[in-house]
Amino acid sequence: MRSTLLAPFLALLLSTPFTSSLQLESTTEGRLPAMGFNSWNCFNEHINEERFLTAAQQLVDLGLKDLGYTYVNIDDGWSDRDLWRDVETKRIIVDTKKFPDGISGLADKVHGLGLKLGIYSDRGTKTCASYPGSMDYEEIDAKTFSDWGVDYLKYDNCFIPDEEEDEYPWAPEWWNTTHDGNKVHAPESYDYSTSRSAQRYRTMRDALKKQDRLIQFGMCNWGHAHVEKWGNETAQSWRIWGDILPQWTGHKDHIAWGVMPILNHALFHLSQTNFWGHADMDMLEVGNGLTPAEDRSHFALWAILKSPLLIGTPLDKISPETLAVFKNKELIAFNQDESFGGPAWPYKWGVNADWTWNQTHPAEYYSGNSTAGLHVFMLNTLEETVTKTAIFNEVPGLDSTKNYIVHNMWSGEDIGIYEKEFSILVESHDIAALRFNEASEGAREGLKVQGKGKRTHRAGRATDEL
């Protein structure tokens, strides 16, 4: 389907504040994408209390807490791999060498900073790093986490016994490919919400809902069992694919993926994201080896598609340039908008025909509404600097007969007033983030209408190109 056919539909979709009918609406917790820090991308299982207290203090000292980064999430590796569970209570035993004050002691300290604590478990018999899983202990573990003062649970998908595997397995890796192997393809009428995966995740959801403490639930089943069909009834967020890697394209053994492959897959699940239910594109790799341009694009794309924004780099070693990306108030405001819960949508693919599945050159042109105005995002997936043009009559919500103030969301400056189209030079793997507001009579008197304009977009700021 071409962009000219998409425009009328997307204009209506993007101009309407969304409401939701999800089962988790009884609270404001999880209404917006979670923001904070998670340990896995920078520390893997090599964690301890000191590292989380450092991260928590840095969220405060660097001004990130004030921007909404409030979760300090422990990932895999916090429990005792040898002692496993208490013989009598069956509760998971904490590794006291890593956490001498226990998880509850850490929670008290994190809460004392005005932040929230998250923890990790798995729906299988073991976690992905072979620590105790929660299978058949969901009620006990939910109560334990609540008693410890936990505010968030990331729930993984490793070590599933054969008898608990889905009758009709499905994974995103098989999308648009021929999957031979020994798997049985589901009938067209099959309801994936009845799968064993869905049932197991609902078991933990129900156990969490019984607790006196509110615990946000983030499912990490890698997009299996068509989670997009039942995720919003089960959790506040649900992972759409495998783990992320700090690289632009490609993958590792079909279990970990670069930024572009994850973006490509996410574009086919946009209609499921809204208040209380968010397609999770995985934790951020900003600051972990991508180029500065790639860092900006990675963060912007996760923000505008309303993915959770969980920092995954050591905050005590962060560079000013990386910190500036995390602290972009305008992109955060789009992600956390109280009136518009849906993501930005692609209105034109660019390199490829619209709705092409391509892990190197996914969609490059996006638009979406926020309370601040209408936004356009133009990604450069090529290996060279190119001119990207927002043609007003192609962008849902823009009127080619009107003039608009074009605002650069990276620099925070108004560029000028433009009519019909706006062009900007975008470096390789960078993204232009723009806001369009209709120019009033007063604005037109104060700013010259530029007509067709060109700007240079470098290092996250705009400079004049003559």
C-alpha positions in Angstrom: 0.0 0.0 0.0 1.4 3.4 -1.0 1.6 6.5 1.2 -1.1 8.3 -0.8 -3.6 5.6 0.3 -2.4 5.6 3.9 -2.6 9.4 4.4 -6.4 9.8 5.0 -6.5 6.9 7.4 -3.4 8.0 9.3 -4.6 11.6 9.5 -7.7 10.4 11.4 -5.8 8.0 13.5 -3.1 10.5 14.5 -5.4 13.3 15.3 -7.5 11.5 17.8 -6.5 11.0 21.5 -6.7 7.4 22.3 -8.6 5.7 25.1 -8.2 2.1 26.1 -10.3 -0.7 27.4 -7.6 -2.8 28.9 -8.0 -4.8 32.0 -5.2 -3.0 33.8 -6.8 0.5 33.7 -7.8 0.5 37.4 -4.6 2.5 38.1 -2.4 5.1 36.5 0.6 2.8 37.0 1.8 1.6 33.6 -0.5 4.0 31.7 2.6 5.5 30.1 5.8 3.7 29.1 8.2 2.9 32.0 11.4 5.0 32.2 14.4 4.2 34.3 17.6 2.0 34.4 18.1 -1.7 33.8 21.3 -3.6 34.6 21.5 -6.2 31.9 23.0 -4.3 28.9 25.9 -3.0 30.9 26.5 -5.6 33.6 24.8 -8.8 32.6 24.6 -11.0 35.7 27.6 -9.3 37.3 25.5 -7.1 39.7 25.5 -6.1 43.3 23.9 -3.6 45.6 26.5 -1.0 45.1 25.9 -0.8 41.3 22.2 -0.2 41.8 22.7 2.4 44.5 25.2 4.1 42.2 22.7 4.0 39.3 19.9 5.3 41.6 22.0 8.2 42.9 23.1 9.1 39.3 19.5 9.2 38.2 19.0 11.9 40.9 22.2 13.8 40.5 22.1 13.9 36.7 18.6 15.3 36.6 17.2 12.1 35.0 14.7 11.4 37.8 13.1 14.8 37.3 12.5 13.9 33.6 10.7 10.7 34.5 13.4 8.1 34.8 12.2 6.6 38.1 12.7 2.8 37.9 15.9 1.1 39.0 15.5 -2.4 37.7 17.5 -5.5 38.8 17.9 -8.0 35.9 19.1 -11.6 36.1 21.6 -12.8 38.6 20.3 -11.5 42.0 19.4 -14.8 43.6 21.6 -17.6 45.1 22.3 -20.1 42.4 23.4 -22.8 44.9 20.8 -22.4 47.7 18.0 -21.8 45.3 14.8 -21.7 47.6 14.2 -21.8 51.3 13.4 -25.4 52.2 10.3 -24.4 54.3 8.9 -21.2 52.8 10.0 -22.0 49.2 10.9 -18.4 48.8 13.8 -17.6 46.4 17.0 -17.0 48.4 18.9 -13.7 47.7 22.6 -13.9 47.0 23.8 -12.0 50.1 27.3 -11.6 48.8 25.9 -9.4 46.1 23.1 -7.9 48.2 24.1 -7.9 51.9 21.0 -6.1 53.0 18.7 -8.2 50.8 16.4 -6.9 48.1 14.2 -5.3 50.8 17.1 -3.4 52.1 18.0 -2.1 48.6 14.4 -1.3 48.0 14.3 0.9 51.1 17.4 2.8 50.0 16.1 3.3 46.4 12.7 4.4 47.7 14.5 6.9 50.0 15.7 8.6 46.8 12.2 8.9 45.5 12.7 6.1 43.0 11.2 2.7 42.4 12.8 -0.8 42.4 12.3 -3.5 39.8 13.3 -7.1 39.8 13.6 -10.0 37.4 12.3 -13.5 37.1 11.3 -16.1 34.5 8.2 -18.2 33.7 10.4 -21.3 33.3 12.1 -23.5 35.8 15.3 -21.4 35.6 16.1 -17.9 34.5 18.1 -17.3 31.3 21.3 -17.2 33.4 20.3 -20.4 35.2 19.1 -18.9 38.5 15.7 -20.0 40.1 12.7 -19.5 37.9 9.1 -18.9 39.0 7.3 -21.8 37.3 4.9 -23.3 39.8 6.0 -20.7 42.4 4.1 -17.7 41.0 2.0 -17.1 44.1 5.0 -17.4 46.4 7.2 -15.2 44.3 4.6 -12.5 43.7 4.1 -12.3 47.5 7.8 -12.3 48.1 8.4 -9.4 45.7 5.6 -7.5 47.2 6.9 -8.0 50.8 10.3 -6.8 49.6 8.9 -3.6 48.3 9.4 -4.3 44.6 7.6 -2.0 42.1 8.3 -3.7 38.7 8.7 -7.2 37.5 10.5 -8.2 34.2 9.4 -11.7 33.5 11.5 -13.7 31.0 10.9 -16.9 29.0 13.8 -19.3 29.4 13.9 -23.0 30.4 10.4 -24.0 29.5 9.8 -27.8 30.0 8.7 -29.7 26.9 5.2 -30.3 28.3 4.8 -26.5 28.8 5.8 -25.6 25.2 3.1 -24.2 23.0 1.1 -26.6 20.9 1.6 -24.2 18.0 4.9 -22.4 18.5 5.4 -19.1 16.8 8.3 -16.7 16.9 9.1 -13.5 15.1 12.2 -15.0 13.6 9.8 -17.0 11.4 7.9 -14.0 10.0 8.2 -13.7 6.3 10.3 -16.9 6.1 9.6 -20.5 5.5 9.8 -22.4 8.8 10.3 -26.1 8.1 11.6 -28.0 11.2 9.2 -30.0 13.4 6.8 -27.3 14.4 3.1 -27.5 13.6 1.6 -24.4 12.0 -1.6 -23.2 13.8 -4.9 -23.3 12.0 -6.0 -19.8 10.8 -8.8 -19.8 13.5 -6.4 -20.6 16.3 -6.6 -18.2 19.3 -3.1 -17.5 20.6 -4.5 -16.2 23.9 -5.2 -19.8 24.7 -1.6 -20.8 24.2 0.4 -22.2 27.2 2.6 -19.1 27.0 -0.4 -16.8 27.5 -1.7 -19.0 30.3 1.6 -19.0 32.2 2.0 -15.2 31.9 -1.5 -14.7 33.1 -0.7 -16.9 36.1 1.9 -14.4 37.2 -0.3 -11.5 36.3 -3.0 -12.8 38.5 -0.6 -13.5 41.4 0.7 -9.9 41.2 -2.8 -8.5 41.2 -3.5 -10.2 44.5 -0.8 -8.3 46.3 -1.3 -5.2 48.4 1.5 -3.5 46.6 1.2 -2.3 43.0 3.8 -4.1 40.8 4.1 -3.1 37.1 4.4 -6.2 34.9 6.7 -6.3 31.9 6.6 -9.5 29.9 9.7 -10.6 28.1 8.6 -13.5 25.9 10.5 -12.2 22.8 7.3 -11.9 20.7 6.5 -15.6 20.9 3.0 -17.0 20.6 1.9 -13.8 18.9 2.0 -11.8 22.1 0.6 -8.8 20.4 -2.7 -10.5 20.3 -3.0 -11.0 24.1 -0.2 -8.9 25.7 -2.4 -5.8 26.5 -4.7 -8.0 28.6 -1.8 -9.4 30.5 0.9 -6.8 31.2 1.7 -3.1 30.8 4.5 -4.0 28.3 5.4 -7.0 26.2 8.6 -7.6 24.3 8.2 -7.9 20.6 11.4 -9.7 19.7 14.7 -11.1 21.0 17.4 -9.2 22.8 18.9 -6.0 21.5 22.6 -5.6 20.5 24.6 -2.4 20.4 24.8 -2.4 16.6 22.9 -0.8 13.8 21.9 -3.8 11.7 22.3 -7.6 11.7 21.9 -10.2 14.5 23.7 -12.7 16.6 22.5 -16.3 16.2 18.9 -15.2 15.6 18.5 -14.4 19.3 19.8 -10.9 19.5 19.3 -8.1 17.0 20.5 -4.6 16.0 18.5 -1.4 16.1 17.2 -1.6 12.5 15.9 -5.2 12.6 14.0 -4.4 15.8 12.6 -1.2 14.4 11.5 -3.1 11.3 9.6 -5.6 13.3 8.0 -3.0 15.6 6.4 -1.2 12.6 4.1 -4.2 12.1 2.7 -4.0 15.7 1.9 -0.3 16.1 -1.8 -0.7 16.4 -1.4 -2.6 19.6 0.5 0.1 21.5 -1.5 2.6 23.5 -2.2 3.7 27.1 -1.5 0.8 29.6 -0.1 -1.5 26.8 3.3 -0.9 25.2 5.2 -3.0 22.6 8.6 -3.2 24.3 11.5 -2.9 21.8 14.0 -3.9 24.6 16.3 -1.8 26.8 18.3 1.0 25.3 21.9 0.5 24.0 22.5 4.2 23.8 26.0 4.9 25.1 27.2 1.3 24.5 29.2 1.6 21.2 26.8 3.0 18.6 27.9 6.2 16.8 26.5 9.5 18.1 24.1 9.6 15.2 22.9 6.1 15.8 22.5 6.8 19.5 20.2 9.7 18.6 18.2 7.7 16.1 17.9 4.7 18.5 16.6 6.8 21.3 14.2 8.9 19.2 12.7 5.8 17.5 12.1 4.0 20.8 10.6 7.2 22.2 8.2 8.0 19.3 7.0 4.4 19.1 6.1 4.5 22.8 8.5 1.8 23.9 9.7 1.8 27.5 12.8 3.9 27.9 15.2 1.9 30.2 18.8 3.1 30.2 21.3 0.3 29.8 24.7 2.1 30.2 26.7 2.8 33.3 25.5 6.2 34.5 28.6 7.0 36.5 30.7 6.8 33.3 28.3 8.5 30.9 29.5 11.2 28.5 27.9 14.6 28.2 26.8 13.8 24.6 25.1 10.5 25.7 23.5 12.2 28.6 22.1 14.9 26.4 20.3 12.2 24.3 18.7 10.7 27.4 17.7 14.2 28.6 15.9 15.4 25.4 12.8 16.8 27.0 10.8 17.0 23.8 11.3 13.4 22.8 10.5 12.3 26.4 7.4 14.5 26.3 6.2 12.7 23.1 6.8 9.3 24.7 5.0 10.3 28.0 2.2 12.4 26.5 -0.9 12.3 28.7 -3.4 12.8 25.9 -2.0 10.8 23.0 -1.1 7.2 23.9 -0.5 5.9 20.4 2.9 5.9 18.6 4.1 7.8 15.6 3.3 6.0 12.4 5.3 5.7 9.2 3.6 7.7 6.4 6.2 6.8 3.8 9.0 4.1 3.7 11.6 5.9 1.7 14.2 3.4 0.3 11.6 0.7 -0.1 7.9 0.5 -1.1 5.5 1.1 1.8 5.1 -1.8 4.2 8.2 -3.6 3.0 9.7 -6.0 5.5 13.4 -5.0 5.4 15.9 -5.2 8.3 18.4 -2.7 6.8 16.1 -0.1 5.4 12.8 0.0 7.3 10.5 3.0 7.2 12.2 6.4 7.2 9.3 8.9 7.4 7.1 9.1 10.5 4.4 11.5 11.9 2.5 11.7 15.1 0.6 14.1 17.3 1.4 15.3 20.8 -0.1 18.0 23.0 2.7 20.3 21.6 1.8 19.8 18.0 2.3 17.6 15.0 5.7 15.9 14.7 7.7 14.6 11.7 10.7 12.3 12.0 12.9 11.5 9.1 15.5 8.7 9.4 18.5 8.2 7.2 19.3 4.5 6.9 21.9 5.1 4.2 25.7 5.3 4.5 25.9 8.9 3.4 24.4 12.3 4.2 21.2 12.9 2.3 18.5 15.5 2.0 15.2 14.5 3.5 12.1 16.4 2.6 8.8 16.6 4.4 6.2 17.3 1.7 3.2 18.8 3.5 0.5 17.1 1.4 2.1 13.7 2.2 2.2 14.2 5.9 -1.0 13.2 7.7 -2.3 16.2 9.6 -0.5 18.9 7.6 -2.2 21.1 5.1 -0.3 22.1 2.0 -2.2 25.4 1.7 -1.0 26.5 5.2 2.3 27.8 6.6 3.9 26.1 9.6 6.6 27.0 12.1 9.1 24.2 11.9 10.8 23.4 15.2 14.0 21.3 15.8 13.4 18.9 18.7 17.1 18.3 19.1 18.2 21.9 19.4 15.0 23.2 20.9 14.9 26.1 18.4 12.3 27.3 15.9 13.9 27.1 12.5 11.4 29.3 10.6 8.1 29.4 8.8 7.7 27.1 5.8 5.1 26.4 3.2 4.5 23.3 1.0 7.6 21.4 2.1 10.7 21.5 4.4 14.1 19.9 3.5 16.9 19.1 5.8 20.3 17.4 5.4 20.5 14.3 7.7 23.8 12.5 8.3 24.2 8.8 7.9 22.1 6.9 10.4 20.9 10.1 12.0 17.3 11.3 12.4 15.6 14.7 12.0 13.1 15.3 14.8 10.7 18.1 14.0 7.6 19.7 15.3 5.1 21.6 13.0 2.7 24.2 14.4 0.5 26.3 12.2 1.8 29.8 11.9 -0.5 32.5 13.3 -0.7 36.0 11.7 1.6 37.3 14.5 4.2 34.6 13.8 4.1 35.4 10.1 4.8 39.0 10.9 7.8 38.1 13.1 9.3 35.4 11.0 9.8 35.4 7.3 8.1 32.7 5.3 10.9 30.7 3.9 9.1 28.6 1.3 11.2 25.6 0.3 14.0 25.5 2.8 17.1 23.4 3.5 18.8 22.9 6.8 21.9 21.0 7.9 21.3 18.5 10.7 24.6 17.7 12.5 25.4 16.5 16.0 21.8 16.9 17.1 21.5 20.5 16.2 20.5 22.6 13.2 22.7 25.1 11.4 22.0 27.3 8.4 23.0 25.9 5.0 23.2 28.6 2.4 
